[in-house]
Amino acid sequence: MTSILIQIKDETKSNDVIRFLKDIDFLDVIVQPDSIEKNIRSQKQKLNDAFGIWADKDITLSGLRSKAWR
């Protein structure tokens, strides 16, 4: 069996590449756990960064619901 190490320069594309390789029947894809955890942490950080855009805004769940039904 031949092993190949692939280093992906753009972290945002890593999940796409892994998914693509797993779809190929004759390949067994083994992903290093630390790279998965790093990618998950970066995605969570991106989500947390988005919370700041709503700072100092008066937004409530009931207000959103009432506006949605108008």
HELIX and SHEET records of a PDB file:
HELIX    1   1 GLU A   11  LYS A   13  5                                   3    
HELIX    2   2 SER A   14  ASP A   23  1                                  10    
HELIX    3   3 PRO A   33  ALA A   50  1                                  18    
HELIX    4   4 PHE A   51  TRP A   54  5                                   4    
HELIX    5   5 LEU A   61  ALA A   68  1                                   8    
END                                                                             
